[in-house]
Amino acid sequence: MPEEHAKLSASGSNRWINCPGSIVLERSFEEKESEYAEEGRLAHSVAELKLTKYFKKGIGPKKFKSAMDEFKKSPYWNKSMDDYTDDYFEFVKEKALSYPDRPFVDVELRVDYSNIAPEGFGTCDCIMLHGEELSIIDLKYGTGVKVDAKDNSQLMLYALGAYNMFSIIYGIKTIHLSIVQPRLGHFDTHTIGIDELLAFGERIKPIALEAFNDSDKLAVGDHCGFCKAKSKCRTRAEAMFKPIEDHILPIMNGEPGNLLTSEEIGELLTKIEGVADWIKKLDAEALAEALAGNTVTGYKLVEGRSNRKITDEALAVSKLVSAGYEEPLLYERKLLSMTNLEKLVGKKDFASILDGVIEKPPGKPTLVKASDKRKEYVLNDAKSMFNNLDKEKEN
């Protein structure tokens, strides 16, 4: 998989489109790799291999097996990854088979959208072309955030790049944008016309130029979520304090009282949304500054709490057995977590082998914004569930 990234990357476009100045702020922060990123990178490589074997020439059974054997040597490999990348492969295959004849398919294709964003390019997980239709299919292996295809600037930039590359050959009029998040069971497709795609490109062109030229324009919003500078950004800090400065506790209905009404609680939560998470991240930044030898006014480093540990388990067992304790009593047998069992067995086998011994009880009622797409709880159902939970505790 290509590792080169554009200054105005498609994956980071939601951020630089909404906050052009974030390009400059992020330069102060090192690129940090995580085990999640490594796992995702491996999953994309496995998915690429499967699509390449099916849609392109050059990979036979022997070469495929050899490549898969290499992937399985990675510490990030698990059987479940094989199943989830199969789900992605089947999604693409099903899309291809929906056409009356074989479409053109390419994987891990670098596309250029520099006519919209200076020096802009990106790598599509999969593109498909048939007649007047272009499909952009993106694999998201993570489980942290559900990603929608609608209004997805990353996919639209990929589509603009693909349009630049193939519009001479294909009379593209319809674009299908797809997000595949197999571990969340999320397969989302949004369709737009070519006029809407080109209008998007024209709309963001001046913003892209501003961001490329090191804009100082900053804005706070949902796009801050994956910004490296989100904890130390002064504009975001000011936004966190603004509700307090604007007197967030006015009496909404005129009559003062000692207890907040449900209406006032909702108003407050809306105004201070994100503050708790910001404080948590700011605390982490303060610790990092202190560990780097910088003074954090009003704070100091101390030795934190630590737990005892046995340095030599074999010797410890030997000593306890010599003292008269039976060895089987010294160990604890515990079933792996559901997540780790599924990784070990694989998603498909896990479901079939353990059929009948797995249940998924309803989740606890959770308060979310009214714009959330999930179905609203029926209050009586919520009360009934809590009553059942209370009875279980009593028993």
N, C-alpha and C positions, 0 to 999 in steps of 0.2 A: 504493500500500500504506500502511496506517495506521502512523504512527510513534510514537503515544502508548503508553506502557508503564505498567502497574500497578505499585504498590509490591511486591505479591505476584504477580509475573508467572508465567504458566504455564510459560514457557520457562526460568525460573530456579527452578522449584518443587522440583526434585530437591535443590537447594542449601538453600533456606530450610526445607524439610521436615526435612532431616537436620541442619541447622545454623541454627536460628532467628536466632542472633546475627550471621550474615553480612550481614544487611540493614543493620545499623549500620556494620559494618566497611567495607563497600563504598562508603559515602558519602564516604570520604576520598579516593577515586580518581576521576579524570576519565574520562568515557566516551571511549574511543579508537576511531575508525573505522579499518578496514583495507581494503586492496584486495579481500580475500576477502569481507568483509561487503558491499562495494559490488557485487561480482560476484554474490553471492547475492541481493541485493536486486533486481538487474536480472533475474536468472533467475526470481524469484518473480513479477515484473511480467509477464514474457513468458508464464509459465504461466497466470497469472490471465487474461490476454487470450485465450488459446486456449480455456480452459474456459468463459469468458464467452460467446465467440462460438458455441460448440457448445450450451451448455445454457440460455443466456438470450437474450432478444431485444435488439435495439438495435445489434448490430454486424454489418454486412454485409461483403462482400468488399472493397469500397473503403475502408471505415473500418478494417478489419483491416489491410490493406496499409499504409495511412497510419501506423497506430500501430506496426507492425513496422518500417517505415522509420525512424521516430524512435528506436526501440530500437537499431537498427543503427548509429546515429551515436555511441553510447556507446563510450568506450575499452575498456569491459569486455565488449563484445559479441564473439562469435566464432561461426562456423558450428556448432561442436559444441554450443553452448548451445541452438541451435534443435533439434538432434537430441535432446538430453537432456530438454528440456522436452516434446518430443513423446512420449518414453517415459513421462513422468509423465501426460501427457494421455491416452495410450492405456490406462494402468493404470486411470484414473478412468472412462474411456469403457467399458472392458471390464466393470468392476464394475457400471456402470449398465445395460448391455445384458444382464447376467446375470439381471435381473428380468423377469417376464412382461410388465410394462408400465412406462412411464416413471416413474422415481423423482423425488422432489424433490431438486434439487441447488443449492447455493449456494456461492459462493467468496468468500474474504476476508471472512468474516462475523464480526462482533464478537459475542462471547457474554459473558454475565455470570454469574460464579460467586461473587458477593459473599455469598451465603448460606452459603458454606463458608469463604472467605477475605475478610476485610474489604476493601471497595473492589476486589475482584478481577474482572478482565476480561481477555480475550485475543482474538486474531483467528485463526480457523481458516482454513487454506489452502483446505480443501474439506470440506463436510459433505454427506451423502446420507441421505435418509430414504425408506423404503418399508415400508409395513405396520408391523410391530413391530420393524423393524431400523433402527438408526442407525449410520452409518459416519463416522468421523473420519479424514481422510486428510491427512497432513502431508508436504510436500516438504522434504527436506534436500539442499541442493545441494553442501555441502562434502564433502571426501574425508578429512578428518583422523581422524574417529572414527565407527565404524559404530554406528548407533543402533538399538536393538531396540524393538519395539512392546510387548512384554510388560512389565508393571510400569512403564509409562512415565507418570509423573505429569503431564507436560505434556498428553498426549493425553486422560488421564482427566479433567483439569480442563476441557479443551475439551468433553468429552462431558457433564460435569455442567452446564456452561453451556448446551449445546444441549438437554439434557433440560429445564432450566428454561424454555427458550423454546418447545419444541415438544411437551412431554408432554401438554398439554391437547388437542392435535389428534391426535397419534400415540400409540398405546399401546405405548411403547417397552419392549421386554423384552430385546433382544439388542443388544450394541454391538460393532462391528468397529473396532479401532484399527489403522491402517496407517501405516507409515513407508515413504516412497519415496526412496531415495538412488540415482538413476540413474547417477551417475558411478562408483559402486561396484558397480553391478549388484545392489543390495540392495533387495528388495521384501518387506517383512515385515508380516504381519497377525496380530494376536492378538485373539481373541474372548472377551468376558466377558458375564455376565448382569447385569441391572439391579441385582439385590441386591448383587452384588460391587462395582459402581460406587458405589452409595449408601453402602455400608459403608466404602469408601475415603474418601468425603467426610466421613463422621462421624468417622473415625479422625484425619484431619488437621485437623479444625476447631479443636481447642484449640491445636494447634501453630501454625496460621496466625494465630490471635489473639495468641499469644505473640510471634511474629515481627513482626506488625504493631505491637505495643506496645513495640518496640525491646528485645527480649530480649538478655541478655548471655550466653545459653547457646551455647557453641561446641562443635563436634564435628568430628573429623578423619575423612576417608574419601575414597572415589572422587569424591564430590560436590565436593571441593576443586578439581578440575581446571580449571573455568572461573570460579572465584572471583577477583575482582580483587585481593583481599587475601591470596591464598594464600602469597605470598612473605614478607609482613611479619607474618602472623598469629602471635601469640605462642603460642597453643595448638598450632598446627601445628608451630612450631619445637620446642616441648617434646616433641611426639610423635616428631619426627625423632631427638632425642637419647635418648629413653627406652630403646631397645634397648641402647644403650651403658651407660646407668646400671644396667640390669638384667643386666649382664654377659652380653653376647651370645655369648661364646666359652666356654661351659662344655664340658667333655669329656662328650659325651653317653653314651658307653659305659663310662665309668669309668676306662679306661686312657689316661693322657696320651700325646700324640705330637706330633711337629713338623709333620705334614702333616694338613690337614683331610680328612676322609672325604667322599664324595659326599653322604652323609646330612647331615653338618654343613654342607656348602656350601648345600644346599637350605634348611636351617633358617635359616642366616644371610641368604640372599637374601629369604626370606619376611619376616624381621624388619626388614630395612633397606629394604624396597621403597619407592621414591619418594624416597629420600634424595638420590640423584645429581641427579635433576631439581630437587629443592628447592634444592640448593646452587647449581645453575646459575642458577635464577631469583633466588636471594638475591644472587648476584654482580651480576646485572643491576640489582637494586634499589640495591645499594651504589653502582654507577656513576651511577645516576640521582640519588641523594642528593648525591654529590660534584659532579656537574654543576650541581646546584641551589645549590651554595655551602655545603653542610653538611659538617661534619667527620665522616669515617668513620674511627674509631679504628684506627690501625695501617696505614692506606692513604693514598695520595696520587695525584693525577692527573699523568700524564706524557703526552708526545706519542707517539702510537702509530706503528707502521710505516705508511708510505705507498708507493704505487707510482708510477713515472713515467708520464706520459701526454703524448700529442701534442696540442697546443692547436689546430693547424690542419692537418687531414689533407690537404687539397688542396695546400697549400703544401709540406708534407712530401714528398708524391709528386712534385711538380714538382722539388724539390731533388734527390731521389734519381735521377729520370730524367735530369736535367742532369748528374748525376755518373756517368752511364753504365749505370745499372741499368734493365733492361727492366721496364716497368710491370706486365705480368701476373705477374711474380715477386713483386710487392709485396702481392698479395692472397691470401687464403686462402678456398677454397670449402669450405663445410661444411654438411651436411644438417641441417635443423632437428631438434630433439629429437622423439621420438615424440609427446609431449604437445602440443607446439606445432604439429606437422604435423596432428594430429587436430583441433586448434582451427581451423586454417586450412581444412582440407578438409571437416571435419564427420565425426561418428562413423560414419554409415552409409556415405558415399562412401569414407572412409578404409579401412574394412574390405573393401569390394568392389574398389576400385582396386588396393590393395596385397595382395590375396589371393595367397598363395603365396610372398610374400617377407617375411612376418612370422612369427616363432616366439616362443613364450613358454617358455623353459627353466624347469625346476623351481627354485623358490627355495631358497636355502641353509637348512639346518635352523636354526631359531630356538627358543630356550628361552623358554617361556611358562608361566604358571600352569596347574596341572592342570585348573582349571575352564574354561579356554579352549575354545570350541566347535569349533575347527578339528580336522581329522582328525590323529591322531598319526602321526608319521613311522615307517615301518618301518626299523629300524636298518640292515639290509642295503642298502636303497635309498639311504640317506644315505651309507654308506661307498662304494658304487658311484659316486655322484655326485661325491664328493670325489676318487676315483681318476681319473675322467674329467677333472675340472678340472686335476688335477696333470699328466695326459698332455698336455692342451692347452698348458699352460705350457711343457712340455719341447719341444713341437713349435714 
